[in-house]
Amino acid sequence: MSRRAKKSDKKSSRPGGRAETKKKSRFLARWFLLVPAVLVLFSIVLMSWYYEPAKIWYRETRQERVLRETLVGIQDYNSQLRDELSSLETTAGVQDFAARELGLVVEGDQSIVVTRNGVPIREPRTTREAVVTSIPEEARPFGAWTYFLDTLFDIE
């Protein structure tokens, strides 16, 4: 026998030859299928355990943030009312208010009234109730994620 033939015989008879390689490859193939399946199952179990607490946390946090935005909106509205009230303490402020709200003009001024279909167009006055009701509808407390999270946690 030649040296090469003896070496090939030694390789095939050695433990860890081709038969062991096939076993390793089968094990690795099963391993690559088993690990993702276990991870998916583990994720499903975690989601089922933590979905309700996360939903409660999200609703409470969202409500808190909307209430904070509402408070800031009311504070801004109150600030505007204070400014308007302080302007009414001056003659110029009273004249401006009379011209804007009552349509009165000072002698020598010209008044222009813009109409639509014969009805004068006036800016609607905002009320505190309008401010309070508009803020929660427009609020996006979690930024761009708000729509996704509202859908995920079933918030209308």
C-alpha positions as MATLAB code, in Angstrom:
seq = 'MSRRAKKSDKKSSRPGGRAETKKKSRFLARWFLLVPAVLVLFSIVLMSWYYEPAKIWYRETRQERVLRETLVGIQDYNSQLRDELSSLETTAGVQDFAARELGLVVEGDQSIVVTRNGVPIREPRTTREAVVTSIPEEARPFGAWTYFLDTLFDIE';
ca = [
       0.000    0.000    0.000;
       1.105    3.444   -0.658;
       1.428    6.104    1.964;
      -1.545    7.981    0.623;
      -3.834    5.002    0.871;
      -2.738    4.406    4.467;
      -3.472    8.041    5.370;
      -6.959    7.914    3.846;
      -7.679    4.703    5.758;
      -6.559    6.352    8.970;
      -8.825    9.358    8.356;
     -11.912    7.273    7.744;
     -11.298    5.041   10.730;
     -10.504    7.962   13.021;
     -13.313    9.039   15.362;
     -14.835   12.310   14.266;
     -14.818   11.447   10.586;
     -17.707   11.988    8.193;
     -20.315   10.315   10.342;
     -19.609   12.689   13.211;
     -19.669   15.680   10.845;
     -23.178   14.660    9.683;
     -24.331   14.460   13.293;
     -22.948   17.943   13.985;
     -24.610   19.406   10.913;
     -27.975   17.853   11.878;
     -27.600   19.228   15.382;
     -26.735   22.692   14.055;
     -29.664   22.609   11.616;
     -32.022   21.739   14.454;
     -30.397   24.367   16.662;
     -30.979   27.110   14.067;
     -34.653   26.145   13.884;
     -35.094   25.624   17.605;
     -33.642   28.941   18.823;
     -35.982   31.235   16.802;
     -38.971   29.080   17.746;
     -38.083   29.334   21.446;
     -37.549   33.108   21.135;
     -40.914   33.574   19.432;
     -42.655   31.474   22.071;
     -40.897   33.379   24.854;
     -41.912   36.709   23.274;
     -45.539   35.626   23.031;
     -45.583   34.578   26.688;
     -44.000   37.884   27.766;
     -46.463   39.897   25.710;
     -49.413   38.025   27.180;
     -48.138   38.716   30.702;
     -47.229   42.373   30.215;
     -49.802   43.651   27.705;
     -52.476   44.592   30.260;
     -50.072   46.362   32.674;
     -48.497   48.195   29.727;
     -51.950   49.181   28.495;
     -52.898   50.572   31.919;
     -49.576   52.421   32.195;
     -49.985   53.915   28.712;
     -53.553   55.102   29.347;
     -52.622   56.736   32.651;
     -49.475   58.359   31.247;
     -51.357   59.586   28.176;
     -54.131   61.049   30.318;
     -51.580   62.766   32.560;
     -49.784   64.312   29.583;
     -53.058   65.471   28.003;
     -54.110   67.049   31.306;
     -50.753   68.847   31.520;
     -51.226   70.184   27.987;
     -54.757   71.264   28.932;
     -53.408   73.074   32.001;
     -50.806   74.880   29.874;
     -53.545   75.832   27.374;
     -55.749   77.214   30.139;
     -52.808   79.125   31.624;
     -52.058   80.658   28.200;
     -55.728   81.590   27.803;
     -55.757   83.167   31.269;
     -52.608   85.103   30.388;
     -54.308   86.452   27.258;
     -57.330   87.469   29.325;
     -55.074   89.266   31.834;
     -53.378   91.132   28.980;
     -56.744   92.103   27.532;
     -57.972   93.204   30.954;
     -54.879   95.327   31.540;
     -55.291   96.912   28.103;
     -58.868   97.894   29.030;
     -57.453  100.062   31.793;
     -56.113  102.490   29.168;
     -58.064  104.780   26.842;
     -56.443  103.290   23.742;
     -57.362   99.791   24.908;
     -60.990  100.779   25.463;
     -61.140  102.398   22.009;
     -59.639   99.288   20.407;
     -62.117   97.047   22.248;
     -65.063   99.287   21.234;
     -63.960   99.271   17.602;
     -63.328   95.515   17.523;
     -66.300   94.229   19.513;
     -68.939   96.894   19.135;
     -68.067   98.326   15.730;
     -67.666  101.866   17.108;
     -65.176  104.261   15.515;
     -63.505  107.435   16.662;
     -64.601  110.610   14.890;
     -62.504  111.077   11.751;
     -61.631  107.373   11.322;
     -63.041  105.253    8.550;
     -64.490  101.861    9.239;
     -64.406   99.031    6.751;
     -66.694   96.068    7.302;
     -65.977   92.887    5.382;
     -69.092   90.892    4.599;
     -69.899   87.498    3.181;
     -73.348   87.184    1.666;
     -74.342   90.446    3.330;
     -73.330   89.262    6.822;
     -70.338   90.910    8.522;
     -67.454   88.534    9.102;
     -66.237   88.557   12.681;
     -63.592   86.511   14.350;
     -65.297   84.146   16.745;
     -64.368   84.768   20.321;
     -62.692   81.877   22.015;
     -64.064   80.755   25.300;
     -62.402   78.783   28.011;
     -64.634   75.788   27.212;
     -63.546   75.880   23.572;
     -59.907   75.912   24.625;
     -60.370   73.061   27.088;
     -62.264   70.833   24.632;
     -59.923   71.469   21.700;
     -56.704   70.497   23.496;
     -57.390   66.774   24.114;
     -58.543   66.337   20.512;
     -55.335   67.862   19.149;
     -52.979   66.464   21.796;
     -50.199   64.144   20.682;
     -48.514   63.393   24.022;
     -46.094   60.826   22.599;
     -45.284   62.714   19.414;
     -45.290   60.691   16.222;
     -45.747   57.452   18.208;
     -49.130   58.524   19.606;
     -51.212   57.208   16.694;
     -49.421   53.826   16.718;
     -49.670   53.456   20.510;
     -53.336   54.524   20.514;
     -54.053   51.828   17.929;
     -51.994   49.211   19.793;
     -53.681   49.870   23.132;
     -57.147   50.536   21.655;
     -57.538   54.203   22.639;
     -60.201   56.163   20.759;
];
